[in-house]
Amino acid sequence: MHELIICEKPSAALKVAQALANGSLKKHSIDKVYFYEIKKNNKTIFVASAVGHLFVLAEKNKKGWTYPVFDIAWKPAHEARKKADFTKKYYDVLYKLSKDADSFVIACDFDIEGSLIGYNCLRFIAQKKDAKRMKFSTMTKEDLLNAYENLSNHLDFPQIESGETRHILDFFYGISLSRALTLSIKEAGSFKIMSIGRVQGPALALLSKRELEIKKFKPEPYWEIELITDKLSAFHEKGKFNDKNQAADILKNIKGKPAIVNSIKRTIKIQKPPHPFDLTSLQIEAYKQLGFTPKQTLQLAQNLYIAGFISYPRTSSQKLPPSLGYKKLLDKLSKQTNFAKLIAMLPKKLVPHEGKKTDPAHPAIFVTGEIGKMAPQEAKLFELIAHRFLATFGNNAKRETMNIEINIDNEKFISSGTRTVEKGWHVLYGRFAKFEEQSLPDLKEGQELKVKNVTLHEKETQPPKRYTQASIIKKLESLGLGTKSTRSIILDTLYQRYYVQEKSIEVTDLGLRTIQTLKKYVPEILDEKLTRHFEEELESIQEGKKQPKEILDEAKKVLIKILKDFKENELKIGKSLLEATRETQAQASLIGKCPHCEKGLLNLRRGKFGNFVACDQYPKCKTTFSVPNKALIKSTKTLCKECNYPIISIIQKMKRPREICLNIDCPSKKSKIKLGKGEICPKCNSKLVVRKGIYGEFIACTAFPQCKYIKNNS
């Protein structure tokens, strides 16, 4: 008999095993799935893992594409989804190790998802109803040992029930509504997979509202008067003039008259240190400072957590409790030379500047002080988190704002500048402390300034700014829509479904029409209040105030009503969405103007042998271009500086996006490698030749496709 510790991922299982083993670690493998055997307190312990969710929700008896869908159950992921075949190996290992286990410990991440993953493995594979629980916020040896030595005797069932209810609720909504949308298009005479969800709908509605505001915006002219003197420049105190004549009259009246310094005001503003990072603030700051998307930041932070470099990232907390042992963490971090000098500058009394947000499971994100290898992007994110951690312990910074008022014939002009007078925590935040520094000259009240010029600037009002991936995450949090872990996934889904595009989020015609149609016929799908209501209900389960059944029963009633209204308007909805789909597909396939004829437009097409780009004036114009298959091809709306052909963006899985000129004869693609006379293929001894491709010239074997040897441009 033995004890089985179940972890969430293989990398976590190795960390837990190494922490508990004290050197006596045996590594086993079944079908390339590793698990570990250790001896502790005269007891044999096996440490094994899931690989994320080994179980998913699925229909019990699927009968075609019908809706609503309520008759569902948990099924092994490898049985429910072809893409999840790889999970069966992990299922089998846990099943084998469960047979002879007399005690079980769940060591998955201590959050809703981790608790549910562990519980599903326990009840469906091991056929057990309860187990002991390891609770930890870092993957350091010290914390993992402490978590094992202080095991909870029972699982956190309110957390599990809340997580399971969320999954069921999202399945009800996601499958039922997405099927309804897809079938409405089928009813209209075509087919396209559509999706909408419980949070996805309100999120897209929010973005669409901003998009419509931008589209409807009509710029209006306004004027500003700028005074330029030998010492500084200043603007009229009124700021914007909507009446050009009024501004022109002022300009005329002050011409040739003296500019006198009327008053000088200095204001000191205390700038307190920043709060520690919770997940949302980390995602926002990483986007601002490093250009990482929220989804990218979450993945990188998860990698750093598993490696033991930072604490658990999926937290809502802005608190750093003293029990963490600030001095111990800082002493470990000081061994990294780039932080040692900064740590020496910290106040003797370590008190972090905490925020209001809390999380019952985890503290704010902090660095553990562990040292090891990191990928380049992981290192950048770690640097940001480390500097933020240090900055929370720093002294206040001081910023001085100076306002100088200049009088010309009773017309007042204001010049303002702000500078840092005491850096305080800015030093600890390093290169991430970016503040505009504008110092004004040392003047005296009553001093006359030499007027160089007075200029009337004509400007236009600007439309509202589009949301960025960071600002929409922040907005969703403020509205209580989604969770800290799901918001970036929801946003990613909107991109994948082509409801939105571009970094500065632009809603496509398909996205706009989808929202417009749903708002007209089934507005409840987009109701923020309804979505927030269910978010609060899910929290009440975690707090032990409500039972899952009453919340799911309420959700069923709401969904049945929504889908009844949908069914009554199915054809109208389908026609509207089909029209939008075709318009969006046409826009997405447009690459640019044809370089060979005057009237043609190049469009992305799909033929027997894959994707290609062709002129829409065929057969009059037979211009075509080859493009890579198994790649997303998008127009960049720019032309090549070398040959004036359109430049496309090529996005392939696990590769960086590349922007390439369509023209294979472009001068920029000329090969830098030379083919020797009579040079033969090193693989098959056939003749080598120079060929041309979308990425440039390359040397290839004439025996292709039997021999696929190539030598790339270098």
GINOR-V330353 format. One line per field, one symbol per residue. ss: DSSP state (H for helix, E for strand, - for the rest). psi: psi as a letter, one per 30 degrees, with the letter a starting at -180 (. if undefined). burial: b if it has 24 or more other ideal C-beta (glycine too) atoms within 12 Angstrom, else e. Layout:
ss=???
psi=???
burial=???
This chain:
ss=-EEEEEE--HHHHHHHHHHHH---EEEEEE--EEEEEEEE--EEEEEEE-----EEEEE------------EEEEEHHHH-HHHHHHHHHHHHHHHHHH-EEEEEE-----HHHHHHHHHHHHHH------EE-------HHHHHHHHH--E----HHHHHHHHHHHHHHHHHHHHHHHHHHHHHHH------------HHHHHHHHHHHHHHHHH----EEEEEEEEE---EEEE----E--HHHHHHHHHHH----EEEEEEEEEEEEE-----E-HHHHHHHHHHHH---HHHHHHHHHHHHH---E-----------HHH-HHHHHHHH---HHHHHHHH--------------------E-E--------HHHHHHHHHHHHHHHH-----EEEEEEEEEEEE--EEEEEEEEEEEE---HHHHHHH---------------EE-EEEEEEEEEE--------HHHHHHHHHH--------HHHHHHHHHH---EE----EE-HHHHHHHHHHHHH-HHHH-HHHHHHHHHHHHHHH-----HHHHHHHHHHHHHHHHHHHHH-HHHHHHHHHHHHHHHHHHHHEEEE-------EEEEEEE--EEEEEE--------EEE-----EEEEEEEE------EEEEEE------EEEE-----HHH----------E------EEEEEEE--EEEEEE--------EE---
psi=llkkkjleleeeeeeeeeefehfikkklkjhgkklkklkkhgkkkkjllaibjfklklkeikiaillljfillklkefffkefgeffeeeeeeeeeffegkflkkkhlkiaeeeeeeeeeeeefefhlflllkkklflgleeeeeeeefhkkfllieeeeeeeeeeeeeeeeeeeeeeeeeefeeeefgakkklkllefeeeeeeeeeeeeeeeefkjkkklkkkkkjafellllkffckkfjeeeeeeeeeffkglkjkjelkkkkkkkjlllllkleeeeeeeeeeefgkleeeeeeeeeeeeefgfllkfilgkgkjkfffieeeeeeeeffjeffeeeeffklejjjkjlafklkfelalklkffkklkkleeeeeeeeeeeeeeeeffllklkkkkkjkkkkjhgkkkkkkkklkfjebfeeffbffijkkjjklljlkkfkkkjjeljkjkklkkklkklklfeeeeeeeeffhkaleffeeeeeeeeeeghflllejjkkleeeeeeeeeeeeeifffgjeeeeeeeeeeeefeefgflkeeeeeeeeeeeeeeefeeeefgeeeeeeeeeeeeeeeeeeefkeakkffleflkkkklkaegaklklkggkgekgklkklklhlkkkkfglkkfefglkklkjjkkglkkkkkkfjfgkffgkkfkkjlkgklkfegglkklklklefaklklkfgkfekgkljlk.
burial=ebbbbbbbbbbbbbbbbbbbbeeebeeeeeeebbbbbbebeeeebbbbbbbbbbbbbbbeeeeeeebbbbebebbbbbebeeebeebbbbbbbbbebbeebebbbbbbbbbbbbbbbbbbbbbbbbebeebbbbbbbbbbebbbbebbeebeeebbbbbbbbbbbbbbbbbbbbbbbbbbbbbbbbbbeeebebbbbbbbbbbbbbbbbbbbeeeeeeeeeebbbbbebebbbbbbbeeebeeeeebeebbeebeeeebbbbebeeeeeebebbbbbbbbbbbbbbbebbebbbbbbbbbbbbbbbbbbbbbbbbbbbbbeeebebeebbebbbebeebeebbebbeeebebbbbebebebbbbbbbbbbeeebeeebebbbbbbbbbbbbbbbbbbebbbbbbbbbbeebbbbbbbbbbeebbbbbbbbebbeeeeeebeebeeeeebebeebebbeeeeeeeebbbbbbbbbbbbeebbbbbbbbbbbbbbbbebbbbbeeebbbbbbbbbbbbbbbebbebbbbbebbeebbebbbebbeeeeebeebbeebbebbeebbeebbebbeebbebbbbbbeebeebebbbbbbbbeeebbbbbbeeeeebbbbbbeeeeeebbbbbbeebbbbbbeeebeeeebbbbbbeeeeeeeeebbbbbebeebebeeeeeeeeebeeeeeebebbebbbbbbbbbbeeeeeebbbeee
